[in-house]
Amino acid sequence: MRSFTVENLPDLDEVVLATLEYLSSAQLPDFNVLAYKQPLVVGSVNALRTGSIIFKDTNAVFADEGNYHSKMKSEGIDAVYIFSASGGKHSVEITQAARSTGLPVFLVTNNPDAKAAEFVTPEKVLLFPRIREPYTYNTSTYMSMIMGATRENATTILDFITTELSNIDYDLFNSATAFTLITPTSSSLLNGMFVTKFDELFGPKILGRSFTEEEIKHAKTIVEDSGECFISFGSVNEILGSENNRVTIPIPQNYDSAAVMAIGYYIIGQIQKRKPSYFKDNIVRYTKMLSDTLGWNIQPIVE
């Protein structure tokens, strides 16, 4: 993980294992989600989903880059938490706007050189550890933030994946052209993160969907396809799809969000291994285009 280049980028499952190994000994900042009565939690895409997972059992208000201005005016807001792995991009202007409210402003990031940190007092920068990984993977970044709140044991999760998931026949992913993940009801906030990973790794080439075991009962399978593979986490699916297109993935008995995130990303990485290298063939072009278009310094590998 310390030496890969754009010529030999790792798959997502490899980054998951490396992340868990790293977090097994990493120090995480203290994260008190109950420090304020009604904080505003702001982020973009999976950063916002990460914040939503961390603050799910609180009275927090959630916002993204499109509506944070109006949300900051909500009655009762007593602090602002801005989630951004890079601490750049939209988080800079969001942090500036948050500071103008006079409320306590926290930046939750993985970048010790985050530009947004210039507008936050040092003691309110929550710097979480991360490893070197391809752009957009954001595995160590968001997983470390989630573990900072849930305090799950990374070693336990790593041991579970390497033992309980090692004997599954992933080769049935070879011929599938669509994948539907069925997650525990308590893990609903992770579904969007999984779909985002499908978008990033496969774009329009392979369809990836994710629903909880309750959500999938609501008109999600009216249209069927013989190439659709159903992957259920923690419970056996005996109804959806043909028998040879069903996979059951075990999850730990006392699981929390970081464990399900790690297992879900690991499975998506197993799919990535068995499909053409769509992501790897395009990430250099994409990051150059994004940098040129938006004026951001985006590299295909986040060091």
Long-range contacts (C-beta under 8 A, 24 or more apart in sequence): 1-131, 1-132, 1-133, 2-132, 4-132, 4-301, 5-301, 6-283, 6-284, 6-300, 6-301, 9-134, 9-279, 9-280, 9-283, 9-300, 9-301, 10-133, 10-134, 11-269, 11-272, 11-273, 12-137, 12-139, 12-197, 12-201, 12-265, 12-266, 12-268, 12-269, 12-272, 13-265, 13-266, 13-267, 13-268, 13-269, 13-270, 13-272, 13-273, 14-269, 15-131, 15-133, 15-134, 15-137, 15-139, 15-140, 15-265, 15-269, 16-139, 16-161, 16-262, 16-265, 16-266, 16-269, 17-158, 17-161, 17-162, 17-266, 18-131, 18-133, 18-140, 19-131, 19-133, 19-139, 19-140, 19-143, 19-144, 19-154, 19-262, 20-143, 20-154, 20-155, 20-157, 20-158, 20-161, 20-262, 21-154, 21-158, 22-129, 22-131, 22-140, 22-154, 23-129, 23-140, 23-143, 23-144, 23-147, 23-154, 24-154, 24-155, 24-158, 26-129, 26-144, 26-154, 27-129, 28-128, 28-129, 28-144, 28-147, 28-148, 29-126, 29-127, 29-128, 29-148, 30-148, 31-126, 31-145, 31-148, 31-149, 33-57, 33-58, 33-60, 33-149, 34-58, 35-79, 36-78, 36-79, 36-104, 37-76, 37-78, 38-76, 38-77, 38-78, 39-77, 39-78, 39-79, 39-80, 39-81, 40-68, 40-71, 40-72, 40-74, 40-77, 40-79, 40-80, 40-81, 40-98, 41-81, 41-83, 42-68, 42-71, 42-80, 42-81, 42-82, 42-83, 42-94, 42-98, 43-82, 43-83, 43-84, 43-91, 44-84, 44-89, 44-90, 44-91, 45-196, 46-138, 46-142, 46-192, 46-193, 46-196, 47-83, 47-84, 47-85, 47-142, 48-83, 49-189, 49-190, 49-192, 49-193, 50-83, 50-142, 50-145, 50-146, 50-193, 51-81, 51-83, 51-108, 52-189, 53-146, 53-149, 53-189, 53-190, 53-257, 54-145, 54-146, 54-148, 54-149, 55-81, 56-189, 65-90, 65-94, 68-94, 68-97, 68-98, 69-97, 72-97, 72-98, 72-101, 72-103, 77-101, 77-103, 78-103, 78-104, 79-103, 79-104, 79-105, 79-106, 80-104, 80-105, 80-106, 81-106, 81-108, 82-106, 82-107, 82-108, 82-116, 83-108, 83-109, 83-145, 84-108, 84-109, 84-114, 84-116, 85-109, 85-110, 85-111, 85-130, 85-138, 85-141, 85-142, 86-110, 86-111, 86-114, 86-302, 87-111, 87-113, 87-114, 87-115, 87-116, 87-117, 88-114, 88-115, 88-116, 88-296, 89-296, 91-115, 91-116, 92-116, 92-119, 95-119, 95-120, 108-145, 110-140, 110-141, 110-144, 110-145, 130-302, 132-301, 132-302, 132-303, 133-301, 133-302, 134-279, 134-283, 134-300, 134-301, 134-302, 135-283, 135-287, 135-298, 135-299, 135-300, 135-301, 135-302, 136-200, 136-283, 137-200, 139-265, 142-193, 142-261, 143-258, 143-261, 143-262, 146-257, 146-258, 146-261, 147-258, 150-256, 150-257, 150-258, 152-256, 152-257, 152-258, 152-259, 154-258, 156-252, 157-252, 157-258, 157-259, 157-262, 157-263, 160-252, 160-259, 160-263, 161-262, 161-263, 161-266, 164-250, 165-249, 165-250, 165-263, 165-266, 165-267, 168-247, 168-249, 170-270, 170-271, 170-273, 170-274, 171-274, 172-229, 172-244, 172-245, 172-247, 173-229, 173-270, 173-271, 173-274, 173-275, 174-274, 175-227, 176-227, 176-228, 176-229, 176-245, 176-271, 177-206, 177-207, 177-225, 177-227, 177-228, 178-206, 178-207, 178-208, 178-209, 178-225, 178-227, 178-228, 178-229, 179-206, 179-207, 179-208, 179-209, 179-228, 179-229, 179-231, 179-271, 180-208, 180-209, 180-210, 180-211, 180-216, 180-220, 180-221, 180-228, 180-229, 180-230, 180-231, 180-240, 180-241, 181-208, 181-209, 181-210, 181-211, 181-231, 181-232, 181-233, 181-264, 181-267, 182-210, 182-211, 182-212, 182-213, 182-216, 182-230, 182-231, 182-232, 182-233, 182-235, 182-237, 182-240, 183-210, 183-211, 183-212, 183-213, 183-233, 183-234, 183-260, 183-264, 184-212, 184-213, 184-233, 184-234, 184-235, 184-251, 184-255, 184-260, 185-212, 185-213, 185-214, 187-212, 187-233, 187-257, 187-260, 188-212, 188-215, 189-257, 190-257, 190-260, 190-261, 190-264, 191-215, 193-261, 193-264, 194-264, 194-265, 194-268, 197-265, 197-268, 198-268, 200-279, 201-268, 201-272, 201-278, 201-279, 202-272, 202-275, 202-278, 202-279, 203-278, 205-275, 205-276, 205-278, 206-271, 206-275, 208-268, 210-264, 216-240, 231-267, 233-260, 233-263, 233-264
